[in-house]
Amino acid sequence: NAAISRLMGLTNALSSATMRVVQHSVEFEEALAALVMMTAPMAPHLASELWAATYPIYSSINSYPQINNKACGTVTVPLQVSKDSERVQQLILESPLGQKLLGERNIKRAILSPRTALINFLIDE
């Protein structure tokens, strides 16, 4: 009973997280995975269903491209590639927004934030 009570406390804490934390926090994902794994010895069938239903929580997220530190819109990218700078850059360049804003420009560098879905393109003016 004590273990279940503690897991319920963790569940309540995770339930109160903001949507931004849920979408962009590695720590939230790790806590959720730990909760499911700790539930497994006491309720294996429930834990199995939770694991299958939980991952991925979101199949895509919005990436926020910037050009020379100026926000310019949003592009939806798959969650699985959201931490891969080269793949995010490629998806943004292939998007209508990327074609419009970055089409013929020379990109010196693209910097993907490790904590958010923000990518900054440094270009020659």
C-alpha beads as a LAMMPS data file, in Angstrom:
LAMMPS data file: protein, C-alpha beads

125 atoms
124 bonds

1 atom types
1 bond types

-500.0 500.0 xlo xhi
-500.0 500.0 ylo yhi
-500.0 500.0 zlo zhi

Masses

1 110.0

Atoms # bond

1 1 1 0.000 0.000 0.000
2 1 1 2.834 2.410 0.790
3 1 1 4.411 1.901 -2.644
4 1 1 1.110 2.501 -4.419
5 1 1 0.573 5.630 -2.328
6 1 1 4.004 6.998 -3.325
7 1 1 3.338 6.238 -6.992
8 1 1 0.030 8.093 -6.747
9 1 1 1.923 11.071 -5.332
10 1 1 4.282 11.015 -8.319
11 1 1 1.298 10.672 -10.654
12 1 1 -0.326 13.742 -9.107
13 1 1 2.891 15.734 -9.431
14 1 1 3.261 14.764 -13.101
15 1 1 -0.396 15.563 -13.777
16 1 1 0.086 19.147 -12.633
17 1 1 2.851 19.823 -15.198
18 1 1 2.209 22.516 -17.789
19 1 1 1.853 21.607 -21.459
20 1 1 5.189 23.278 -22.212
21 1 1 6.927 21.061 -19.655
22 1 1 5.168 17.981 -21.014
23 1 1 6.233 18.754 -24.585
24 1 1 9.785 20.004 -24.050
25 1 1 11.179 18.446 -20.890
26 1 1 13.451 15.439 -20.984
27 1 1 13.099 15.203 -17.209
28 1 1 9.313 14.872 -17.548
29 1 1 9.715 11.991 -20.000
30 1 1 12.193 10.284 -17.671
31 1 1 9.862 10.699 -14.673
32 1 1 6.953 9.295 -16.649
33 1 1 9.021 6.311 -17.760
34 1 1 10.170 5.724 -14.177
35 1 1 6.566 5.830 -12.960
36 1 1 5.512 3.197 -15.472
37 1 1 8.520 0.985 -14.663
38 1 1 7.896 1.228 -10.905
39 1 1 4.263 0.273 -11.464
40 1 1 5.229 -2.890 -13.374
41 1 1 6.014 -5.216 -10.411
42 1 1 2.677 -4.459 -8.743
43 1 1 0.469 -4.149 -11.815
44 1 1 2.273 -5.646 -14.825
45 1 1 -0.692 -5.602 -17.190
46 1 1 -1.479 -1.971 -16.391
47 1 1 2.172 -0.985 -16.768
48 1 1 2.370 -2.750 -20.132
49 1 1 -0.682 -0.866 -21.405
50 1 1 0.631 2.424 -20.038
51 1 1 4.005 1.873 -21.692
52 1 1 2.392 1.107 -25.038
53 1 1 0.032 4.088 -24.832
54 1 1 2.548 6.577 -23.447
55 1 1 5.321 6.484 -26.033
56 1 1 5.416 8.628 -27.960
57 1 1 3.311 11.079 -25.957
58 1 1 3.187 13.406 -28.938
59 1 1 4.036 12.278 -32.430
60 1 1 5.028 15.790 -33.494
61 1 1 5.895 19.167 -32.019
62 1 1 6.212 22.686 -33.327
63 1 1 9.707 23.883 -34.091
64 1 1 10.299 27.624 -33.896
65 1 1 12.747 28.709 -36.592
66 1 1 14.582 31.988 -36.279
67 1 1 16.676 33.825 -38.824
68 1 1 19.552 35.786 -37.309
69 1 1 17.813 35.676 -33.901
70 1 1 14.457 36.910 -35.250
71 1 1 11.425 34.610 -34.895
72 1 1 9.757 33.845 -38.201
73 1 1 7.020 31.245 -37.578
74 1 1 6.497 27.604 -36.706
75 1 1 7.054 24.318 -38.507
76 1 1 5.732 20.979 -37.239
77 1 1 8.414 18.271 -37.008
78 1 1 8.205 14.650 -35.830
79 1 1 9.070 14.250 -32.163
80 1 1 11.554 11.472 -32.957
81 1 1 13.813 13.868 -34.883
82 1 1 13.262 17.012 -32.804
83 1 1 16.703 16.727 -31.161
84 1 1 18.597 16.035 -34.424
85 1 1 19.831 19.402 -35.696
86 1 1 20.530 18.262 -39.259
87 1 1 17.148 16.551 -39.644
88 1 1 15.222 19.506 -38.159
89 1 1 17.128 21.869 -40.457
90 1 1 16.287 19.699 -43.458
91 1 1 12.583 19.526 -42.565
92 1 1 12.374 23.283 -42.086
93 1 1 14.158 23.966 -45.377
94 1 1 11.701 21.625 -47.150
95 1 1 8.666 23.305 -45.561
96 1 1 6.761 26.119 -47.314
97 1 1 7.949 28.561 -44.628
98 1 1 11.560 27.489 -45.091
99 1 1 11.303 27.716 -48.875
100 1 1 9.884 31.219 -48.601
101 1 1 12.333 32.589 -46.040
102 1 1 15.506 30.603 -46.624
103 1 1 15.162 29.366 -50.207
104 1 1 18.131 31.003 -51.908
105 1 1 19.966 32.340 -48.859
106 1 1 23.380 31.159 -47.755
107 1 1 23.078 29.528 -44.320
108 1 1 26.309 29.911 -42.357
109 1 1 25.139 27.888 -39.372
110 1 1 22.013 26.388 -37.810
111 1 1 21.836 26.133 -34.023
112 1 1 19.233 23.861 -32.426
113 1 1 18.449 24.585 -28.791
114 1 1 18.876 21.408 -26.696
115 1 1 16.047 22.400 -24.315
116 1 1 13.421 23.851 -26.632
117 1 1 12.185 23.338 -30.153
118 1 1 13.931 26.498 -31.337
119 1 1 16.397 26.515 -34.226
120 1 1 18.309 29.627 -35.216
121 1 1 19.598 29.994 -38.780
122 1 1 22.541 32.364 -39.133
123 1 1 22.611 33.672 -42.687
124 1 1 24.510 36.156 -44.820
125 1 1 22.446 39.300 -45.294

Bonds

1 1 1 2
2 1 2 3
3 1 3 4
4 1 4 5
5 1 5 6
6 1 6 7
7 1 7 8
8 1 8 9
9 1 9 10
10 1 10 11
11 1 11 12
12 1 12 13
13 1 13 14
14 1 14 15
15 1 15 16
16 1 16 17
17 1 17 18
18 1 18 19
19 1 19 20
20 1 20 21
21 1 21 22
22 1 22 23
23 1 23 24
24 1 24 25
25 1 25 26
26 1 26 27
27 1 27 28
28 1 28 29
29 1 29 30
30 1 30 31
31 1 31 32
32 1 32 33
33 1 33 34
34 1 34 35
35 1 35 36
36 1 36 37
37 1 37 38
38 1 38 39
39 1 39 40
40 1 40 41
41 1 41 42
42 1 42 43
43 1 43 44
44 1 44 45
45 1 45 46
46 1 46 47
47 1 47 48
48 1 48 49
49 1 49 50
50 1 50 51
51 1 51 52
52 1 52 53
53 1 53 54
54 1 54 55
55 1 55 56
56 1 56 57
57 1 57 58
58 1 58 59
59 1 59 60
60 1 60 61
61 1 61 62
62 1 62 63
63 1 63 64
64 1 64 65
65 1 65 66
66 1 66 67
67 1 67 68
68 1 68 69
69 1 69 70
70 1 70 71
71 1 71 72
72 1 72 73
73 1 73 74
74 1 74 75
75 1 75 76
76 1 76 77
77 1 77 78
78 1 78 79
79 1 79 80
80 1 80 81
81 1 81 82
82 1 82 83
83 1 83 84
84 1 84 85
85 1 85 86
86 1 86 87
87 1 87 88
88 1 88 89
89 1 89 90
90 1 90 91
91 1 91 92
92 1 92 93
93 1 93 94
94 1 94 95
95 1 95 96
96 1 96 97
97 1 97 98
98 1 98 99
99 1 99 100
100 1 100 101
101 1 101 102
102 1 102 103
103 1 103 104
104 1 104 105
105 1 105 106
106 1 106 107
107 1 107 108
108 1 108 109
109 1 109 110
110 1 110 111
111 1 111 112
112 1 112 113
113 1 113 114
114 1 114 115
115 1 115 116
116 1 116 117
117 1 117 118
118 1 118 119
119 1 119 120
120 1 120 121
121 1 121 122
122 1 122 123
123 1 123 124
124 1 124 125
